Structures are given as C-alpha cells and as structure tokens.
Amino acid sequence: MNVSERAVLEHILSADFSGAAELYGQLDRTEVVGVWAAGSVSVDLRVKEPVHHAAMATELVPVDQVQVRVAAR
C-alpha cells in the first residue's frame, strides 16, 4: 500500500464508528491486491493473518468524502 492509500484509510478509520479501532489496528497488515480499472483510485484490499473481524452495525463506514493531500518527497 502506498502512502496516499494509507493516508486515506487512516482518515476513514479515524471516524467515530463501531469497529474502527479493530480495523485501524490491522493497517500494518493490509495490502492492495487489485485496482478496479486503469486510472481508478478504487482498490481491493486484503488483510494478512491474523484477521480480526470488526463488530459493525452495518457494512458501510460512515464517511462521505475523503480528500487527502500527501506532500511530495
């Protein structure tokens, strides 16, 4: 996972919802396994073992929009 992808996930998982802490705790074991389409910013993720399923009221995370700027190195 690149820096920008991780920054987006960190932002999403900083929202206050049930299961956020469990998901955040797995970021270091999360990898991008696929891009949806050429030029797309949407990706498929996989968490390496051990996986801990978060107890969430719904499958949707309550975050409407994410805009992250990462400084160039």
C-alpha positions as a Python dict, from the first residue, in 0.01 Angstrom:
ca = {
    (1, 'M'): (0, 0, 0),
    (2, 'N'): (140, 338, -90),
    (3, 'V'): (150, 648, 131),
    (4, 'S'): (-160, 804, -26),
    (5, 'E'): (-368, 487, 8),
    (6, 'R'): (-267, 451, 372),
    (7, 'A'): (-349, 817, 441),
    (8, 'V'): (-699, 768, 301),
    (9, 'L'): (-755, 458, 513),
    (10, 'E'): (-624, 633, 825),
    (11, 'H'): (-863, 920, 762),
    (12, 'I'): (-1160, 689, 707),
    (13, 'L'): (-1079, 486, 1017),
    (14, 'S'): (-1044, 800, 1232),
    (15, 'A'): (-1423, 841, 1209),
    (16, 'D'): (-1619, 751, 1521),
    (17, 'F'): (-1795, 423, 1445),
    (18, 'S'): (-1820, 78, 1596),
    (19, 'G'): (-1531, -140, 1476),
    (20, 'A'): (-1299, 144, 1369),
    (21, 'A'): (-1033, 61, 1628),
    (22, 'E'): (-1022, -305, 1523),
    (23, 'L'): (-986, -212, 1157),
    (24, 'Y'): (-723, 56, 1229),
    (25, 'G'): (-520, -200, 1423),
    (26, 'Q'): (-486, -410, 1107),
    (27, 'L'): (-348, -136, 878),
    (28, 'D'): (11, -262, 904),
    (29, 'R'): (-106, -599, 769),
    (30, 'T'): (-324, -457, 491),
    (31, 'E'): (-217, -474, 128),
    (32, 'V'): (-362, -363, -204),
    (33, 'V'): (-441, -670, -414),
    (34, 'G'): (-614, -509, -710),
    (35, 'V'): (-704, -185, -885),
    (36, 'W'): (-1060, -159, -1016),
    (37, 'A'): (-964, -9, -1355),
    (38, 'A'): (-683, 177, -1525),
    (39, 'G'): (-664, 525, -1374),
    (40, 'S'): (-905, 434, -1093),
    (41, 'V'): (-832, 529, -735),
    (42, 'S'): (-1052, 244, -608),
    (43, 'V'): (-866, -64, -488),
    (44, 'D'): (-930, -406, -337),
    (45, 'L'): (-763, -471, -2),
    (46, 'R'): (-662, -784, 186),
    (47, 'V'): (-554, -816, 548),
    (48, 'K'): (-280, -1068, 616),
    (49, 'E'): (-337, -1314, 902),
    (50, 'P'): (-434, -1283, 1178),
    (51, 'V'): (-758, -1118, 1067),
    (52, 'H'): (-991, -976, 1332),
    (53, 'H'): (-1342, -909, 1205),
    (54, 'A'): (-1477, -580, 1334),
    (55, 'A'): (-1816, -574, 1503),
    (56, 'M'): (-2001, -319, 1292),
    (57, 'A'): (-2370, -230, 1284),
    (58, 'T'): (-2362, -209, 902),
    (59, 'E'): (-2118, -290, 624),
    (60, 'L'): (-2090, 79, 537),
    (61, 'V'): (-1838, 306, 704),
    (62, 'P'): (-1993, 645, 792),
    (63, 'V'): (-1756, 860, 586),
    (64, 'D'): (-1898, 1054, 294),
    (65, 'Q'): (-1591, 1212, 135),
    (66, 'V'): (-1217, 1187, 169),
    (67, 'Q'): (-966, 1436, 36),
    (68, 'V'): (-606, 1373, 133),
    (69, 'R'): (-301, 1564, 20),
    (70, 'V'): (35, 1398, 62),
    (71, 'A'): (347, 1608, 25),
    (72, 'A'): (590, 1501, -246),
    (73, 'R'): (923, 1370, -128),
}
